[in-house]
């Protein structure tokens, strides 16, 4: 880019923040040349976290991290300074934190009798093993838009492996067989330690405080411009000699429309789709509103651009069936240690070392995780916070006679205490904030290969997609890595950067990793 050119990034999620950083660090673009437009008041996209002790903390979810994978993420964060540990990068800080707080879950699955389920065995029959091997070895053209259930028998979905793998990564039986296969290959190292989650790495605080805020602060110091509460509603474009280019952006800000010209040499990066679009929060006394496609705004621009342009993908493959893409989470703020004390005694894990505890016989398929405290940067020492979620929130509870979707925070805590056989007064000080997310696993919906555009589609000149809904061979969606990798690929291609994007590490080609996974599958 020449010094007079501009880069415009639509959406303020981790993909856009990463793209801006790569432009500055590797493309020698000056910070003031870059503007990020965000429809909401806060940057970070789906990596959100907010609240205070008085009103309660809340976050929609967190993403699993490992240092064995996530090549592009750590390539970025090795150069982003920590906000709390001066002289360290975010990567260094994360490694040091995980050296002190090693994960080793001792209560990964809990049954209806409050018994910790033995998970040394995956619970496979020979039929399960053969079917899983067949799916793992199938090529993506053969898998196409098939579901996991098209390849695995009903008995597979009752195995200990399925309960652990599904709740770790949020898979449903009707999700894409392609995505399931990619996860098996990408995280083959986790296959042999899925029962303890020993490979999972955690950030010091939640990922908004530990990843987004340091990255945003670094970008601000470089002079990057942030325009918040501004929705980009239209991209004017032209196609000349078969080459598509954006010529102007229509923005809606404070009920006023502004048109920003996109001049020769300018670039536009677009975060297409949103897994947390139309999310809604509840309270201790009210359930989240059940918003639908009519309340959704995060897909419209992609839908408009993709109309008549197959190279721009097919949004309908991902946003047309909320019943198959939604689940609910909840964040609990506590002002006494009673719950944490009892959970640590029951699970055998100090907070921050146990990972997910899944109640496998829960009608809601509920899981909770007690992170190291404090989990929020502004969290006082006498406050504790934990998070949970349910993959089947449309079902009637075991202890509350209604679906989780209709439950307020108090009722969710009643259901949780029922599974743990904890007295209700354990939660006497609790503030539980539930959250409903209609599109949270929309990336896992069965799809054709052409339904996701390439980061830089063929026949485009100044335009790129950077999101969970682009096509990156061999990598897996629903990860921070996917967004960061998409951003790095798009930036390097449009700016002609010679530096190589860190490749996906082929752990699945390692004989040792294959052997460890085989031994685990035979147990």
C-alpha angles and dihedrals in degrees: 000000000000118000093259096052124099134216117210121195119195111209127027099232128123090277094061093041090051092046091053091050093049091049091054099039101039104017099046090232114157115241095237089060090066126078125183118201118203125183093208132060095252133052124229102073110213091359091082135149130165145148142083138242094267099051098025133254123264140184128170094223148307134245127234115246131194132179091215089068131015093088097166094041094056092040085061100040094048085075099041114091120233116247094216107031106055115213093024130100120229087254093052090047092051094049092048091048093051091048087061096039109042116186118232113152116211097178105041095145127027123188133212091275091057088251121146103240116230106245103178086104121057090215094235124158118209088258090055091051094050094047092047090049091050092051092045092053097043116107119240093247088060094045091047111149095342124133128237088250090061089067106031130057123239091256091063090066090061095056123110088239093059094049091051098040094043095050094042092055101020098244123165123201091246094054126110117297088209093058091045091052092048090053092050090054099038094047099034088129088061092053091077094047103032091117093063100027086224092155096056117107123201133203121237092253130005114308095259092058095037102038112015100042096049091046092048091048091051092049092048089052088054091054100254112163120233121198110188131188087028121127121202103217103174142017114208109213146171135207115212120178089347094306117123120212135168114240103178143003125224112211130188112207127163089349092304127111120225127185116212115195117227105214133199108292095022121122133213124203117189129197098213119201128359132233091202099043114134092015115163133196130214133191141222088286105031136051120229115270113259100236121188140195088289088065093046122105104161097083104046100089092049090047090053094048094046095053106112092356110094091179087068093062135239115282092186090071088068109029104041102085116047090170088068100038106044137089137156135242135187137203121208125203116198132190097191129053096229097106096043091046092053094043092051090049092048099043099036089229129114110226109279097030103069110061121197121359107201123197096214096191093047111122087220092045088233124192131181134191129199107209125200110280133277093041094175125053092232095043115126121230093249094056127080128194132194135175135215142172143191128219094199105042092149092072130089111262126245093236102017116058098224139064117275087241088069096042128105123214095271092055093048089054090049089055092047094050088049092058092046095040089231121154115255092241087067084080096041093123097034128129110193118191113192123203131199119204116188097190103031095124097026088120088066095056115122109267147167119250090251094056092085120058123224114256087254106025118214113266096031127117112184104011137088141171119228115181148087088285101068127095117255114166116238096001127107132236126226090055134105086233094063093056093044093047091049089051093048093048093049095046094047092049098046094043095041093235111179095206112107120245106239106262125237105268107243097223088153088065093055112106091213093051090046091049093049091049091048093051090049092049091052094053 
